[in-house]
């Protein structure tokens, strides 16, 4: 049996220009748990995955990061709460695809450092009598 070279993802690095401004955004607006920070970087816990905010070490690393998808149970409520905290959204929550039993929802936003990220939520679709559809929240898998 062949061994996989990569076992899992343990950390995602997000480039920042102003660490204090980014700390406020990720901690206060997104509500992430701060593990620790120094004068050049900060680490947040995302259910076992570390999100690292850092000043880029090289110019090549100073461009916007890959899109990070944050999971929330209720995307519409989270969208409204973050919009109330002046988060900058690129669009409004929308259905990505209609599947047999679920609908993944997504909305893109910018952080204070001009990185693009997304909120995600997956809604379970339950059929009831008369083929009426009811929606209930479930976490993404």
Buried (B, 14 or more C-beta within 10 A) or exposed (E): EEEEEEEEEEEBBBBBEEBEEBBEBBBEBBEBEEEEBEEEBBBBEBEEEBBBBBBBEEEEEEEBBEEBEBBBEBBBEBBEBBBEEEBEBEEEBEEEEEEEEBBBBBBBBBBBBEBBBBBBBBBEBEEEEEEEEEEEEEEEE
